[in-house]
Amino acid sequence: MAQEGTEAGRYYNESAIEHIRNLGKTMISHKRFDIIEKLKNYFCEISETILKFENSTEKIKPENIEYIDVWNVAIDIIMNNNSYKSFCRENGFISECGNYKTSAEICYRFLTNIIDFDESHTAMDDCEIEKEIFMTCVKRKKKIEKGIVHNPWRKIQD
């Protein structure tokens, strides 16, 4: 956190608090279901620390956090249509088994029309790409399903 008492510190802390309030106890992730519980606990700790700046005594419990799987949401809102499927067929984004590819990299290629985009697979770059994908979903103002959906890629296979 930024130094309290400075203009930058005040802005940073107010901004962080606003983000926690706006997030509304929802954790957003792309995958890695194996670490969800650890992430939930960490999210709670961060949220409670930030809320202390408001002198809030609110407790955020892991079991009360809703989970949004960006991969599933992106498939529902961006990929489950003829336009995406045509894009995959035209550019060879079909798996060896004949399934449409649904990775963040392919989804980002579709959104940006940068066909040769290569994801660097670093934590920060992956977060930026997935943020863009998720924000596209939010901007489309469609219903966002919460919870874990195993194998959401199956939804768009013919």
C-alpha positions as CSV (number, residue, x, y, z in Angstrom):
1,M,0.0,0.0,0.0
2,A,1.1,3.6,-0.6
3,Q,2.3,5.7,2.3
4,E,-0.7,7.1,4.2
5,G,-0.9,10.8,4.6
6,T,0.4,11.5,1.1
7,E,-1.8,12.5,-1.8
8,A,-0.8,9.3,-3.7
9,G,-1.4,7.3,-0.5
10,R,-4.8,8.7,0.0
11,Y,-5.7,8.1,-3.7
12,Y,-4.4,4.5,-3.7
13,N,-6.1,3.6,-0.4
14,E,-9.4,5.1,-1.5
15,S,-9.1,3.4,-4.9
16,A,-8.4,0.0,-3.4
17,I,-11.3,0.3,-0.9
18,E,-13.6,1.3,-3.8
19,H,-12.5,-1.8,-5.8
20,I,-13.1,-4.1,-2.9
21,R,-16.6,-2.6,-2.4
22,N,-17.4,-2.8,-6.1
23,L,-16.1,-6.3,-6.3
24,G,-18.7,-7.3,-3.8
25,K,-17.0,-10.4,-2.4
26,T,-16.6,-12.0,-5.8
27,M,-13.4,-13.8,-6.8
28,I,-12.6,-14.0,-10.5
29,S,-10.3,-16.5,-11.9
30,H,-9.4,-18.2,-15.1
31,K,-8.7,-21.7,-13.9
32,R,-6.4,-23.5,-11.4
33,F,-9.3,-25.0,-9.5
34,D,-6.7,-26.8,-7.3
35,I,-5.8,-23.5,-5.5
36,I,-9.3,-21.9,-5.1
37,E,-9.5,-22.4,-1.4
38,K,-6.0,-20.9,-0.9
39,L,-7.1,-18.0,-3.1
40,K,-10.3,-17.5,-1.2
41,N,-8.4,-17.3,2.1
42,Y,-5.9,-14.8,0.7
43,F,-8.7,-12.7,-0.9
44,C,-10.4,-12.5,2.5
45,E,-7.2,-11.4,4.2
46,I,-6.6,-8.7,1.6
47,S,-10.2,-7.5,1.7
48,E,-10.3,-7.3,5.5
49,T,-7.0,-5.4,5.5
50,I,-8.2,-2.9,3.0
51,L,-11.6,-2.5,4.8
52,K,-9.7,-1.6,8.0
53,F,-8.8,1.7,6.4
54,E,-12.5,2.5,6.6
55,N,-12.6,1.5,10.2
56,S,-14.8,-1.4,9.1
57,T,-15.2,-4.4,11.3
58,E,-16.7,-6.4,8.5
59,K,-15.5,-10.0,8.3
60,I,-15.3,-11.7,4.9
61,K,-15.5,-15.5,5.1
62,P,-14.2,-17.8,2.4
63,E,-17.5,-19.7,2.2
64,N,-19.3,-16.4,1.4
65,I,-17.2,-15.6,-1.6
66,E,-18.7,-16.2,-5.0
67,Y,-16.5,-17.6,-7.7
68,I,-16.6,-16.6,-11.4
69,D,-14.7,-18.7,-13.9
70,V,-13.5,-16.4,-16.7
71,W,-13.0,-19.3,-19.0
72,N,-16.6,-20.5,-18.6
73,V,-18.0,-16.9,-18.9
74,A,-15.9,-16.2,-22.1
75,I,-17.2,-19.4,-23.7
76,D,-20.8,-18.4,-22.9
77,I,-20.5,-14.8,-24.0
78,I,-17.7,-14.6,-26.6
79,M,-17.1,-18.0,-28.1
80,N,-20.4,-19.8,-28.2
81,N,-21.5,-18.4,-31.6
82,N,-21.1,-18.9,-35.3
83,S,-18.7,-16.0,-35.6
84,Y,-16.2,-17.5,-33.2
85,K,-16.5,-21.0,-34.7
86,S,-16.0,-19.6,-38.2
87,F,-12.9,-17.7,-37.0
88,C,-11.5,-21.0,-35.6
89,R,-12.2,-23.0,-38.8
90,E,-10.7,-20.3,-41.0
91,N,-7.6,-20.0,-39.0
92,G,-7.0,-23.6,-38.1
93,F,-7.8,-23.3,-34.4
94,I,-9.2,-26.7,-34.2
95,S,-7.7,-29.4,-31.9
96,E,-6.4,-32.8,-33.2
97,C,-9.7,-34.2,-32.0
98,G,-11.7,-31.8,-34.1
99,N,-12.8,-29.5,-31.2
100,Y,-12.8,-25.7,-31.4
101,K,-9.9,-24.3,-29.3
102,T,-11.1,-22.2,-26.3
103,S,-7.9,-21.0,-24.7
104,A,-7.4,-17.4,-23.5
105,E,-4.9,-17.0,-26.3
106,I,-7.3,-18.0,-29.1
107,C,-10.1,-16.0,-27.5
108,Y,-7.8,-12.9,-27.4
109,R,-6.8,-13.5,-31.0
110,F,-10.5,-13.5,-31.9
111,L,-11.3,-10.3,-29.9
112,T,-8.3,-8.4,-31.3
113,N,-8.1,-10.0,-34.7
114,I,-4.4,-10.4,-34.2
115,I,-4.2,-13.9,-35.6
116,D,-0.5,-14.5,-34.8
117,F,-0.7,-13.2,-31.2
118,D,1.4,-15.5,-28.9
119,E,0.6,-15.4,-25.2
120,S,3.8,-15.1,-23.2
121,H,2.5,-17.2,-20.3
122,T,3.9,-14.9,-17.6
123,A,1.6,-14.1,-14.6
124,M,1.2,-10.4,-15.4
125,D,0.6,-10.8,-19.1
126,D,-1.8,-13.7,-18.6
127,C,-3.8,-11.4,-16.1
128,E,-3.9,-8.6,-18.6
129,I,-5.2,-10.8,-21.4
130,E,-7.8,-12.4,-19.1
131,K,-8.8,-9.0,-17.8
132,E,-9.5,-7.9,-21.4
133,I,-11.5,-11.0,-22.0
134,F,-13.5,-10.6,-18.8
135,M,-14.1,-6.9,-19.4
136,T,-15.4,-7.7,-22.9
137,C,-17.9,-10.1,-21.3
138,V,-19.0,-7.5,-18.8
139,K,-19.4,-4.8,-21.5
140,R,-21.8,-7.1,-23.4
141,K,-24.2,-7.0,-20.4
142,K,-25.1,-10.7,-20.6
143,K,-25.8,-12.9,-17.6
144,I,-22.5,-14.0,-16.0
145,E,-22.8,-17.5,-14.5
146,K,-21.1,-17.9,-11.1
147,G,-19.5,-21.0,-9.8
148,I,-17.2,-23.7,-11.2
149,V,-18.1,-25.4,-14.5
150,H,-15.8,-28.3,-15.3
151,N,-14.9,-28.7,-19.0
152,P,-16.7,-25.6,-20.2
153,W,-15.0,-26.1,-23.6
154,R,-17.6,-28.8,-24.3
155,K,-20.4,-26.2,-24.6
156,I,-19.3,-25.0,-28.0
157,Q,-18.5,-28.3,-29.7
158,D,-20.9,-29.4,-32.4
